[in-house]
Amino acid sequence: MSAPASTETHEHRLKRLKIRAWRRGIKEMDLLIGGYADAHLALMTPQELDDFEMLMSEHDQDLLAWATGQHAVPAELKPTLDLLLAFADKTGVAHGG
């Protein structure tokens, strides 16, 4: 669980999110989310960080099913997941769908 916004510095939040992005539990999610985090975290707005953190709060099995098109993506997560998948396409990280 994240620290209250009033006590966590921006730098600490970025470090925490980067660590979480690379330690998902499923290697495919590590590569997809971790690679995206490496490339984009430092440039994200506070709202984009909130959206990214909300996406990362989901179970890896659900994220993988959404990323591969096996299940419909919840509307509140779709914009962020679409950015991740576009990044994967651009950089060559494989995914289905």
C-alpha positions as a printed Julia matrix, in Angstrom:
97×3 Matrix{Float64}:
   0.0     0.0     0.0
   1.28    3.46   -0.8
   2.18    6.07    1.75
  -0.14    9.04    2.15
   0.6    11.65   -0.5
   1.39   14.22    2.17
   4.32   12.21    3.57
   5.84   10.64    0.46
   8.17   12.75   -1.66
   7.88   12.65   -5.43
  11.32   11.06   -5.7
  10.41    8.35   -3.21
   7.2     7.62   -5.07
   9.08    7.23   -8.35
  11.57    4.83   -6.75
   8.78    2.82   -5.12
   6.81    2.56   -8.35
   9.89    1.56  -10.36
  10.69   -1.24   -7.91
   7.07   -2.47   -7.98
   7.03   -2.3   -11.78
  10.01   -4.67  -12.05
   8.91   -7.1    -9.32
   5.5    -8.17  -10.51
   5.71  -11.94  -10.19
   5.12  -12.85  -13.84
   8.14  -12.23  -16.07
   5.99  -10.94  -18.94
   4.52   -8.29  -16.66
   7.98   -7.39  -15.34
   9.12   -6.75  -18.9
   6.01   -4.88  -19.99
   5.45   -2.72  -16.93
   9.07   -2.4   -15.84
  10.22   -1.34  -19.29
   7.45    1.22  -19.52
   8.29    2.53  -16.05
  11.96    2.92  -16.95
  11.06    4.96  -20.01
   8.19    7.06  -18.66
   7.99    7.39  -14.86
  10.21   10.46  -14.58
   8.07   12.37  -17.09
   4.63   11.41  -15.76
   2.26   13.95  -14.28
   0.82   13.27  -10.82
  -2.42   12.08  -12.46
  -0.52    9.75  -14.78
   1.36    8.37  -11.77
  -1.97    7.77  -10.02
  -3.31    5.97  -13.1
  -0.13    3.89  -13.43
  -0.26    2.97   -9.76
  -3.91    1.98  -10.09
  -2.99   -0.3   -12.99
  -0.17   -1.86  -10.98
  -2.55   -2.61   -8.11
  -4.23   -5.21  -10.3
  -3.28   -8.89  -10.26
  -0.75   -9.99  -12.85
  -3.09  -12.67  -14.19
  -5.72  -10.01  -14.91
  -3.19   -7.65  -16.48
  -1.88  -10.43  -18.71
  -5.41  -11.41  -19.78
  -6.2    -7.78  -20.65
  -2.86   -7.23  -22.41
  -3.33  -10.34  -24.55
  -6.95   -9.54  -25.37
  -8.36  -12.55  -23.51
 -10.65  -10.31  -21.44
 -12.08   -6.83  -21.85
 -10.09   -4.1   -20.11
 -11.96   -2.16  -17.41
 -12.69    1.36  -18.69
 -10.75    3.1   -15.92
  -7.58    1.13  -16.78
  -7.83    1.15  -20.56
  -6.03    4.45  -21.29
  -2.99    3.48  -19.22
  -2.89   -0.09  -20.51
  -3.18    1.21  -24.07
  -0.09    3.37  -23.46
   1.79    0.35  -22.11
   0.84   -1.78  -25.1
   1.75    0.96  -27.59
   5.14    1.21  -25.88
   5.52   -2.57  -26.11
   4.73   -2.48  -29.84
   7.19    0.35  -30.41
  10.02   -1.25  -28.44
   9.44   -4.85  -29.46
   8.21   -6.24  -26.13
   5.93   -9.06  -27.29
   2.28   -9.24  -26.32
  -0.85  -10.7   -27.83
  -4.0    -8.99  -28.97
